Amino acid sequence: TFTDNRGYFLTAQSGKIYYFKVRAVVTIDGTNYYSSFSSVVSKKMTLPKPAVSSIKQTGINSLTITYNEVNGAVKYQIFRSTKKSSGYSSIGYSETTEYVDNKAIPGKTYYYKVKAVNITDFTTVKSAYSVYKKAKASISAPVISGLKYNSSNKTIKVDWNDNKYEVKYVIYYSTKKSSGYKKLAAVENSDYTFKVPAKNKTYYFKVRAMVTINGKNYYSSYSAVKSLKAK
């Protein structure tokens, strides 16, 4: 019973339809007198859809999807597709407002949507899809920071920046700037010592990062080419 012209029903459950009617009451000398009932109106309780706020790369093949908290949701279902408008499939659930997709293929663009989920009386209720948000796990290209020639042992040391994720680096060299590159090695550290085949030649180097997932290699783009003449 409310004295104002509005009331609040605080125990509604998502997914259920509730019907309401109202009548006025006045108490005279301890006796209640009622009007007839109002017309019946109904309302289905539904979960608002979440909104994906951000997607950040948190690993070489991991993307963390963050979304807002939905009142009434007990968990969230995450969907992924390689197409913007179709092909979405469920990749998992989370009881928090973020989900880590650790099966992203580097270099591939993914589209993500989220649904809020509530479970009442053994019935699962889901919201509509959130608006999609796209992201891509990328492997950043190395940057060659230095080339140093050691005339005593006829070597060139190649240095580059270290990737923040765990990767290998593939080093290539050539005696021409734009062609003829040969693979030298794949290493885990951020430098490589090249044994110079012949003096008084200019050697060109480039590097790219590599990660192996399920037996398949994925690469970054090449670094910019750097050169040094072995005198």
C-alpha positions as semicolon CSV with decimal commas, in nm:
position;residue;x (nm);y (nm);z (nm)
1;T;0,000;0,000;0,000
2;F;0,140;0,336;-0,105
3;T;0,025;0,687;-0,023
4;D;0,185;0,844;-0,330
5;N;0,082;0,794;-0,692
6;R;0,354;0,539;-0,754
7;G;0,475;0,215;-0,598
8;Y;0,776;-0,010;-0,624
9;F;0,790;-0,386;-0,680
10;L;1,136;-0,489;-0,569
11;T;1,136;-0,867;-0,609
12;A;1,085;-0,898;-0,984
13;Q;1,285;-1,169;-1,161
14;S;1,426;-1,140;-1,511
15;G;1,242;-1,328;-1,780
16;K;0,905;-1,326;-1,606
17;I;0,596;-1,128;-1,706
18;Y;0,424;-0,947;-1,419
19;Y;0,068;-0,812;-1,423
20;F;-0,037;-0,517;-1,211
21;K;-0,361;-0,351;-1,107
22;V;-0,432;-0,074;-0,859
23;R;-0,726;0,036;-0,649
24;A;-0,774;0,329;-0,416
25;V;-0,850;0,277;-0,049
26;V;-0,978;0,507;0,223
27;T;-1,016;0,420;0,589
28;I;-1,318;0,560;0,777
29;D;-1,374;0,474;1,142
30;G;-1,136;0,179;1,107
31;T;-1,306;0,035;0,800
32;N;-1,140;0,027;0,457
33;Y;-1,342;0,126;0,152
34;Y;-1,207;0,047;-0,195
35;S;-1,253;0,172;-0,547
36;S;-1,285;-0,071;-0,833
37;F;-0,959;-0,201;-0,981
38;S;-0,771;-0,022;-1,254
39;S;-0,716;-0,189;-1,586
40;V;-0,445;-0,455;-1,579
41;V;-0,105;-0,368;-1,725
42;S;0,189;-0,603;-1,775
43;K;0,564;-0,578;-1,788
44;K;0,823;-0,839;-1,879
45;M;1,141;-0,809;-1,681
46;T;1,443;-0,828;-1,912
47;L;1,814;-0,784;-1,867
48;P;1,970;-0,476;-2,021
49;K;2,234;-0,562;-2,278
50;P;2,597;-0,500;-2,181
51;A;2,827;-0,257;-2,357
52;V;3,181;-0,363;-2,447
53;S;3,404;-0,081;-2,326
54;S;3,746;-0,198;-2,440
55;I;3,949;-0,486;-2,582
56;K;4,319;-0,491;-2,502
57;Q;4,595;-0,725;-2,605
58;T;4,733;-0,889;-2,289
59;G;4,940;-1,167;-2,445
60;I;5,090;-1,266;-2,777
61;N;4,763;-1,443;-2,859
62;S;4,540;-1,309;-2,578
63;L;4,276;-1,038;-2,590
64;T;4,097;-0,915;-2,276
65;I;3,739;-0,801;-2,334
66;T;3,596;-0,556;-2,077
67;Y;3,227;-0,464;-2,048
68;N;2,997;-0,290;-1,802
69;E;2,821;-0,462;-1,512
70;V;2,452;-0,532;-1,572
71;N;2,217;-0,519;-1,274
72;G;2,058;-0,863;-1,229
73;A;2,318;-1,055;-1,427
74;V;2,494;-1,347;-1,261
75;K;2,736;-1,405;-1,545
76;Y;2,818;-1,298;-1,900
77;Q;2,844;-1,498;-2,220
78;I;3,105;-1,395;-2,476
79;F;3,069;-1,450;-2,850
80;R;3,331;-1,419;-3,124
81;S;3,334;-1,408;-3,502
82;T;3,575;-1,328;-3,784
83;K;3,290;-1,145;-3,960
84;K;3,116;-0,829;-3,847
85;S;2,758;-0,931;-3,920
86;S;2,743;-1,310;-3,889
87;G;2,911;-1,627;-3,766
88;Y;2,918;-1,549;-3,394
89;S;2,976;-1,847;-3,166
90;S;3,006;-1,871;-2,788
91;I;3,363;-1,891;-2,658
92;G;3,290;-1,890;-2,285
93;Y;3,135;-1,736;-1,975
94;S;3,263;-1,501;-1,708
95;E;3,122;-1,401;-1,369
96;T;3,320;-1,076;-1,379
97;T;3,318;-0,780;-1,616
98;E;3,609;-0,907;-1,822
99;Y;3,695;-1,215;-2,022
100;V;4,031;-1,330;-2,160
101;D;4,030;-1,486;-2,504
102;N;4,361;-1,671;-2,509
103;K;4,300;-1,846;-2,838
104;A;4,330;-1,548;-3,070
105;I;4,545;-1,604;-3,377
106;P;4,797;-1,319;-3,418
107;G;4,719;-1,096;-3,714
108;K;4,354;-1,200;-3,742
109;T;4,074;-0,953;-3,674
110;Y;3,797;-1,070;-3,440
111;Y;3,456;-0,926;-3,359
112;Y;3,318;-0,971;-3,007
113;K;2,968;-0,945;-2,859
114;V;2,850;-1,008;-2,500
115;K;2,520;-1,114;-2,343
116;A;2,418;-1,072;-1,978
117;V;2,282;-1,393;-1,821
118;N;2,054;-1,452;-1,523
119;I;1,930;-1,784;-1,381
120;T;1,603;-1,786;-1,185
121;D;1,400;-2,090;-1,081
122;F;1,627;-2,305;-1,300
123;T;1,541;-2,086;-1,600
124;T;1,818;-1,910;-1,792
125;V;1,743;-1,557;-1,910
126;K;1,975;-1,376;-2,150
127;S;1,991;-1,018;-2,264
128;A;2,022;-0,907;-2,624
129;Y;2,370;-0,893;-2,778
130;S;2,590;-0,597;-2,701
131;V;2,710;-0,389;-2,994
132;Y;3,014;-0,560;-3,145
133;K;3,368;-0,439;-3,093
134;K;3,663;-0,557;-3,300
135;A;4,025;-0,622;-3,208
136;K;4,338;-0,796;-3,330
137;A;4,629;-0,959;-3,149
138;S;4,938;-0,835;-3,324
139;I;5,308;-0,913;-3,310
140;S;5,506;-0,591;-3,319
141;A;5,798;-0,576;-3,559
142;P;6,144;-0,555;-3,403
143;V;6,359;-0,244;-3,442
144;I;6,729;-0,297;-3,510
145;S;6,903;-0,072;-3,261
146;G;7,264;-0,127;-3,363
147;L;7,520;-0,300;-3,583
148;K;7,876;-0,331;-3,455
149;Y;8,169;-0,471;-3,653
150;N;8,452;-0,649;-3,471
151;S;8,755;-0,654;-3,698
152;S;8,955;-0,890;-3,476
153;N;8,716;-1,184;-3,513
154;K;8,542;-1,061;-3,829
155;T;8,189;-1,052;-3,690
156;I;7,897;-0,811;-3,693
157;K;7,679;-0,800;-3,385
158;V;7,314;-0,722;-3,459
159;D;7,105;-0,581;-3,173
160;W;6,730;-0,514;-3,165
161;N;6,462;-0,429;-2,911
162;D;6,304;-0,708;-2,708
163;N;5,932;-0,782;-2,749
164;K;5,730;-0,763;-2,426
165;Y;5,577;-1,102;-2,507
166;E;5,758;-1,432;-2,537
167;V;5,866;-1,470;-2,899
168;K;6,156;-1,586;-3,111
169;Y;6,341;-1,367;-3,359
170;V;6,438;-1,470;-3,710
171;I;6,741;-1,292;-3,856
172;Y;6,809;-1,248;-4,228
173;Y;7,102;-1,101;-4,419
174;S;7,189;-1,009;-4,775
175;T;7,457;-0,828;-4,972
176;K;7,180;-0,635;-5,152
177;K;6,932;-0,401;-4,987
178;S;6,618;-0,514;-5,166
179;S;6,668;-0,882;-5,248
180;G;6,863;-1,200;-5,185
181;Y;6,801;-1,230;-4,812
182;K;6,898;-1,555;-4,643
183;K;6,782;-1,681;-4,306
184;L;7,059;-1,692;-4,047
185;A;6,889;-1,824;-3,734
186;A;6,589;-1,813;-3,502
187;V;6,690;-1,702;-3,151
188;E;6,518;-1,614;-2,824
189;N;6,753;-1,332;-2,719
190;S;6,761;-0,985;-2,874
191;D;7,100;-0,999;-3,045
192;Y;7,289;-1,212;-3,293
193;T;7,657;-1,233;-3,392
194;F;7,708;-1,272;-3,766
195;K;8,031;-1,424;-3,897
196;V;8,137;-1,210;-4,191
197;P;8,201;-1,420;-4,504
198;A;8,419;-1,159;-4,674
199;K;8,566;-0,819;-4,590
200;N;8,507;-0,492;-4,774
201;K;8,143;-0,572;-4,836
202;T;7,825;-0,413;-4,712
203;Y;7,585;-0,644;-4,535
204;Y;7,215;-0,578;-4,493
205;F;7,011;-0,717;-4,204
206;K;6,644;-0,742;-4,113
207;V;6,463;-0,921;-3,828
208;R;6,108;-1,035;-3,760
209;A;5,943;-1,181;-3,452
210;M;5,788;-1,528;-3,459
211;V;5,551;-1,721;-3,233
212;T;5,449;-2,084;-3,269
213;I;5,089;-2,176;-3,182
214;N;4,962;-2,532;-3,220
215;G;5,256;-2,618;-3,443
216;K;5,210;-2,323;-3,680
217;N;5,440;-2,022;-3,705
218;Y;5,306;-1,666;-3,705
219;Y;5,528;-1,370;-3,788
220;S;5,547;-0,996;-3,737
221;S;5,635;-0,771;-4,025
222;Y;6,004;-0,722;-4,093
223;S;6,210;-0,461;-3,919
224;A;6,353;-0,178;-4,124
225;V;6,672;-0,285;-4,302
226;K;7,002;-0,179;-4,147
227;S;7,341;-0,212;-4,312
228;L;7,710;-0,204;-4,222
229;K;8,028;-0,238;-4,425
230;A;8,283;-0,488;-4,297
231;K;8,622;-0,326;-4,360
